[in-house]
């Protein structure tokens, strides 16, 4: 139950987030995605910028990490996309559910 990975990604809009999510789900690379609107503040080109973005948390298995990250980078429009991953543990039934979906 320790081979679950959560991959956190920010997108510029819901359309791009949905496009990426649909692709990852269609290829059985992730079991699910949770998305929500966030406000981001960051330095860019010498100025402090603020924008509304869509944050998505993808649940997958560790052995799919490289494939998922590669797919996200191919779809993502940002020059420097935020793609963070963290190994997590889950309850047994949720783990089995993820394993049944991620091929």
N, C-alpha and C positions, 0 to 999 in steps of 0.2 A: 504493500500500500504506500510505499515511499517513492514510487516512480512517477508521481503526478507532477505536472509542471503548469504553472499559471504564467501566461505571457501577457503582459500589459502593454498596450499600444495606444497612442493618441493619433487621431485623424483630424483633418481640417473640417470635415463635414460628415453628416450621417450617410450621404450617398456613397462616399468612398469607404466608410466603415462597413456599410451593408454589403458592398461589392466584395470586399476582402473576406468578410464573414461567410458570405454565400459560397465563395470559392473554397475556403478552408473546410467548410462543412461538406460540400459536394465531393471533396477528395478524401473524406474521412480523416483529415489531419487534426481536427479538434472535435471534442464532444459537444461543447456549447460555448456561447459567448454572452457576456453581460456588458451592456453599453449604457453610458449616461453622458450627459452634457457636463463639461467642466469649464472653469475659467482658468487660463494659464497665463503666467507672467514670467518673462525670460529676457535675457539680453540677446539682441540680434543686430548685427552690423553697427555696433556702437551705441545702440539705443535700447531702452527698456520697452519691450512690446507687451501687449496684453491681447488675448484673443479667446474666443469661445471655441473649444474643440470637443470632439467626441472621444471618450476614453473607453477602451474595450479590454476586457479581461477574458482571454481564451484559456480553456482547460484542455490539456492534452497529456500525452505521456512523454517522458523524457527522451525516449528514442526517436521521437518525431520533431524534436527541437530544431534541428538544422533545416528540415524540410519546411516547417512552419515559418521560420524566420526568413528563409529564401523567398517563399511565396509572398509574405508581407512586403518585403523590400521590392519585389517586382511590381506590385500593385500600388504601393504607397507613392504619393506625389511629393512628399517633403524631401528636401535635399539632405536633411539630417533627421530621419524619423526616430521617434522614441520607441524602442522595442526593449522592454525589460523582462527578464524571466526569473522565476523563483520556484524552487522545489518545495512542494507542500505535501502534507499528509491529509488523508480523508477517511471518513468512516467507511467501513467495508462495503456497504451497499452502493455508496456513491462511486467508490473505486471500481467496483465490478461494472457499474453502468458505463463509466468512462472507457474501461477496457473493452466493453462490448461494442463501442462505437468507433474508437480510433483504431484504424487498421494499419 
